[in-house]
Amino acid sequence: MLILLSPAKTLAPSAPAPSQLSGALTQAEGLDVATSTVTALKTWSQEELAQRMKLSATLAEKVHRWHQGWQPDSDFAAGWTFKGDAFKSLDLASASEEVVRRAQSRLRIVHAVYGLLRPLDQYAPVRLEMAQPWSPTADHANMHQHWKTRLPDMVGRHLVETGQPWILNLASAEYSQTALHGMPSDKVVTCQFLEDKGGKLRSVSAFAKAARGTMARHVLEHNLQSPEELVEFRELGYTHNPEKSAPGLLVFTRPSRP
């Protein structure tokens, strides 16, 4: 299975430990697109960043610094640099070399600048969300339109190149709706993680993100291959809920946390 994850907004440039690597960092497939996109982003002033991306002045200053200093080559790796809830749970920094190799083959991070990133792809910090109402090209109104054809093509190509028969979608709707646009439904399984409070099910963003990262690590650690194996997931207190699940959708629930 090819695993899709969303990127994180929280970044801290990091690289794998030497013991985790069997070779050098890799180059992202979408580097040319990323270069042209960041070149356009570099024209935004700090004030424009704050206004367009709805950032605080402090964060806008940091992002502006990232963009002005961005270079195609980097000593940092994508899977180690993202620090959001999903990536804390994925925790590639603690993974064995074997699991890192497996992640490089089977894990893809959907990204508004790069398209798709492998964990060991060189990555310099940049901020741009898929929902941003802007595109580096005049013929698109937003990043969804910018990637609408190219990104699904990339995903399909990675499926073929890796020999994976289907996709485990652990990305948010913001990213998966673009990455999986036009993808046959029988090739995709989406996992949903819900909190059960007195019989009422709800999604809590931070918990769901942590669960997605935990599921990704679970699949990589145990080298799972089929959707049927996913229903045995028991981590973080979640269990498979067959009544709420459906074809192409695996729902996991747990008692609501205080």
N, C-alpha and C positions, 0 to 999 in steps of 0.2 A: 504494500500500500504506500502511496505517496502522501505524506502528511503536509497539510497546509496550516500555517499559523499566521496571525496578524503581527505586525511589528509593535514595538512599545514606544511610548513617548519619552520615557525615562531612559537616558543613555549615559553610559560611562565607558569610554573607549578602553577595551580590554582585548587580550589575546590568549590563545590556549597555552597551557604549560607545555614545555618541550616534550614531556612524556606522553602527551596526548596526540602528538603529530607524527605522521609517517612521511610527511613531505612538506612543501611550502604552502602558504596560503594561496587560495585560488582567486581567479578574476571573475567577477559577476558577468553573466551573459548580457545583461542590459546596461553595461558600463557606458556605451556610447550614448544611449538615451539619457542616462543619469548625468553625464557630463554636460549635455546641452540643456537639461532641465536646471541643473545647479548654476550654470552660466547665467540663465535668466533670473534665477533667485538672487544671485549676487547683486543685481541691479536694485533690489529692494533696500531701502534705508531701514534703520532700526525702527523708526516710527511706522513705516509701512508694514513691517512684519507684525508689530504690535496690533495694528488696526486690522489687517487682513486675516491674521491667524488668531486674533483675540487673545493675545499674550500679555502678561504683565510686563512692565518696563524692564524688570530684572531678567526675566526669561527671554524677552526680545533681544536684549543685549547679548546674552549667551548664544542664542540661535544665530544672530547676525555674525558673531565671531566664528561660529562653526562654518557658516556659508562662505565667508570671506577667505577662510583658511582651507577650504575643501580642496583636495587633490584626488585624482583618480586612483593613485596608489596609496596604500595605507598599511601600517604595521598591525592594524587591529582587525578583528574578525567579527562578522555580523552576529553570529550566535552567542558570542561572549559580550558584545557591547550593549545589546538590548537588556534592560534591567527591570522591566515591568513585571506584574504579577505572574504572567504565564511563563516568562523566562526565568524568574526566580525558582519556580517549580520545576521547569525543565532542567535547570542547573547543569549546564554542560561543563562547567568548571570542575565538577566532581565526577564526570563521566570517564570511563576507561577509554583507551585508544580504540578498542573494538566498537564501542558504542558511538564514539565520535565518527568513525568511518561509516557506520550504519546511518548516522544522522546526516552526514554529508551526501550519502546516496539517496536518502528517502525523505528528508525534511526540507521543506521550502517555506521561506518567509515571504509573504506577499507584501510588496512595498510600492508606495506611490511614486518613488523616484527611480528605483532600479527594476521594478517589475517583479522579478523573483530573485531571492537571495538564498544561497546555500549557507550553512553555518560557518564554513571556513572561507567564504568569500571575503576579500578585503572590503572593509567598510569604514568610511569616514563619516562622522556624525552630520546629519542633515535632517531637517524637519519639514515634512509636507504630508498632509493627510489625503486619503483618497477622496474624501468629501469636499476638499477645498474647491471653491467656485472659481477656479483659475486653471489655465493650461499654458504650457510654454509655446504652444502653437495656436495661431489665430483661428483655426478651423474647429477648435473644441472649446466648449464653455467651462468644462471642469475636468478633473483628473479621471473620473469614471469614463467619460467619453474618450479621453486621451488614450486609455488603456483598453477600451472595450473590445477591440479586435486583437491587438497584439498580445495582451496578457493571457487570454484563453488559449491562443496559439502556443505561447510559451509553455503553459501547463500541459497541454496535449503533447507537445514535443518531449517534455521531461518524462511524461508517462511512458512514451515509446522508448526513449533512450534508457530508462532505468528498468524497463521490463515489468513495471508495476501495472496490475490489471485495473486498479481502482484507486479512488482518492478518499482519504480520511480528512474531512473538513473540520478543522479545529479553529478556523479563522472566524472573526466577527462578520456579521452581515455586510458591514461597510466595505470589507475587502473581498469577501467570498462572492458577493453578487457580481463583481466585475471579473474576478479570476475564473469563475465557473460559468460565465455567460455562454449559453449555448451548449454546455457540456451535457451529454446524455445522462439522465437521472440515474440510470442503472450503474453508472460508473462512480457515483458519489455516495458516501455515507457521512452524515453530519451528526455530531454528538452535542447534546444539550444537557446542561447540568442545572438542576432546579432545587430550591429549598422548600421543604414541606412544613408548613405551619398550620397545624390543625386541619389538615386535609386540603389546604389551599396552596397551590404550587406557584412559586415566583422565582424569577431569575435575579440574583444579586451579582452585579457586574464583577466586583473584585473576586468573589468566590468562583464565579464561572471562569474567569481568566486563569486563576490558579489551577482549577480542575483541568482546563485544556492543556496547560503545560505539564501537569502530572500525567495525564493520559498519553501525551506525546512521549514522555520519558518512559512510561510503562511499556508502550509499544516497542520502543527502541531497545530497552533493556531485555525484554523477553522475545524480541524478534518476531512479533506477531505478524501474521500474514493475511488473516481473513476477518471479515466482520463478525463472524460467529465467535471468534476468540475475544472480541472486545466486551461482550456481555459479562465476562467474568471479572471485569474491573471492580475492585472493592476499596480503592484507596480514598482517603479523606472522608470516609464514612458514606460514600455514595454506593448505591446498588442500582443495577439495571431495573427499570420499570417497564415491563412488557406491555402493560395496559396503555401507557402513554406513548409508547414507541410506535413507529409506522415504517413501511418500506422506505429505506434511505434515511431514516431518522432513529437514532438510539438515544433514548431519554434516560438519564440517571438522576435519582432523587436521594435526598437524605433529610433527616429531621432538621428543622431550622435551628440555627445557632442563636444563642441569646444575644 
